Amino acid sequence: MEAPAADLPGHRLELMYVVLTWVFASWSLPLIIMAITPFSLIGALLSWLEHGRERWAGRYAPPVTTNEESPHGSR
């Protein structure tokens, strides 16, 4: 049994391109956005992994809290 045409990955990208073209009223800007998106996702994943590594290695210091009253009053 074949998958319906709407379930194929290529059609999803085409639909995404059509929607972005309509939103930005440009033919080239959606291509730029779609090309940059994987790089931003990879960067977000790497920074998330690095932050977790710092936290478990003990290099992360939580913010210091005190019970003293703030000179600006309570908020």
Buried (B, 14 or more C-beta within 10 A) or exposed (E): EEEEEEEEEEEEEEEBBEEBBEEEEEEEEBEEBEEEEEEEEEEEEEEEEEEEEEEEEEEEEEEEEEEEEEEEEEE
